[in-house]
Amino acid sequence: MELKKVALNDLHEKLGAKMVSFAGYNMPVRYSSDIEEHQTVRNGVGVFDVSHMGEFSIKGPKALDLIQRVTSNDASKLSPGKAQYSCLPNKEGGIVDDLLVYMLAENDYLLVVNASNIEKDWNWISQFNTEGAEMKNLSDGISLFAVQGPKAAEALQSLTSVDLQSMGYYTFVQGDFAGAKNVIISATGYTGAGGFELYLSNADAEMVWNKIFEAGKAFDIKPIGLGARDTLRLEKGFCLYGNDIDDTTSPLEAGLGWITKFTKDFTNSEALKKQKEAGVSRKLVGFELLERGIPRHDYELASPSGDIIGKVTSGTQSPTLGKGIGLGYVKTEFSAPDTEIAVIIRGKALKAKVVKVPFL
């Protein structure tokens, strides 16, 4: 199958990005080195092109009802200009996808879903749309840039009349940005370094990208690939769909009880409520290695006595902490912070301990 391309594909290739296949798209994984790009975002400002993400418009008097039925969080708490992290539970206790829900106006919502799940999510939500909410898949027409890092607000301020510094976490505004109209400027970062996401039309993508880099020159702004995105989100303990959560993991096991609201009925809410009352048998935890080594996806986790108690779902060498860190599911009795566990790396049990996330 031919890879899909984001609007700025050729520009990334010109910039010398190493391009890889990711979620069916040809995507920049790095421009220089993962560590350099990671540090740029942690300490300065960098720009990710994440236009592969999916966007669905849900409108009309039945829009909220549909969102409430398919998502675990309580979208009735949203007001225009607020966004919410949520997930789509399946009927078997797992997760179809995690997503963001934006309330643009009354009866007008935008759902932002993972690139690998666009078709799956569309089909899933559509089957519950029995009351006639107006659904549109906008994914192919929207570009999305994540400008992340402690210098992001300063670097972008000259491009908009919106006061970026005063924007709260998980809020957004629609306004002019870098000469483009109706841009959604959102403060919902996936790096934990502060910053903004910009949703705009593909037609404006190159102009806006170039203006961001002109305005950010004084702040040493750089393009950043998916490699650094993964290490940045992992240091903050953020889940990645397909690794840490999937169709077989319950939101309660994954530590997402805070987005699972039993004040309303939603897909599989009764079964999840029972699971909450009974307690889960495994939990997603953060851990750090106490010896030299890098934990990787699917490595086994063991108890100090050598019993297999779970497996790694995400792991890396943390560029900021200089040690191996990871997320993984373990039997609940091994999930308390400071519990000693081991990571099996090439047949050797390396000492590790459970830690609270975020790692930073």
Stockholm file with secondary structure:
# STOCKHOLM 1.0

chainA/1-360         MELKKVALNDLHEKLGAKMVSFAGYNMPVRYSSDIEEHQTVRNGVGVFDVSHMGEFSIKGPKALDLIQRVTSNDASKLSPGKAQYSCLPNKEGGIVDDLLVYMLAENDYLLVVNASNIEKDWNWISQFNTEGAEMKNLSDGISLFAVQGPKAAEALQSLTSVDLQSMGYYTFVQGDFAGAKNVIISATGYTGAGGFELYLSNADAEMVWNKIFEAGKAFDIKPIGLGARDTLRLEKGFCLYGNDIDDTTSPLEAGLGWITKFTKDFTNSEALKKQKEAGVSRKLVGFELLERGIPRHDYELASPSGDIIGKVTSGTQSPTLGKGIGLGYVKTEFSAPDTEIAVIIRGKALKAKVVKVPFL
#=GR chainA/1-360 SS CCCEECTTHHHHHHTTCEEEEETTEEEEEESSCHHHHHHHHHHSCEEEECTTSEEEEEESTTHHHHHHHHCSSCGGGCCTTBEEEEEEECTTSSEEEEEEEEEEETTEEEEEECGGGHHHHHHHHHHTCCSCCEEEECGGGEEEEEEESTTHHHHHGGGCSSCGGGCCTTBEEEEEETTEEEEEEECCCSSSSCEEEEEEEGGGHHHHHHHHHHHTGGGTCEECCHHHHHHHHHHTTCCCBTTTBCTTCCTTTTTCGGGCCTTSCCTTHHHHHHHHHHCCSEEEEEEEESSSCCCCTTCEEECTTSCEEEEEEEEEECTTTCSEEEEEEEEGGGCSTTCEEEEEETTEEEEEEEECSCCC
#=GC SS_cons         CCCEECTTHHHHHHTTCEEEEETTEEEEEESSCHHHHHHHHHHSCEEEECTTSEEEEEESTTHHHHHHHHCSSCGGGCCTTBEEEEEEECTTSSEEEEEEEEEEETTEEEEEECGGGHHHHHHHHHHTCCSCCEEEECGGGEEEEEEESTTHHHHHGGGCSSCGGGCCTTBEEEEEETTEEEEEEECCCSSSSCEEEEEEEGGGHHHHHHHHHHHTGGGTCEECCHHHHHHHHHHTTCCCBTTTBCTTCCTTTTTCGGGCCTTSCCTTHHHHHHHHHHCCSEEEEEEEESSSCCCCTTCEEECTTSCEEEEEEEEEECTTTCSEEEEEEEEGGGCSTTCEEEEEETTEEEEEEEECSCCC
//
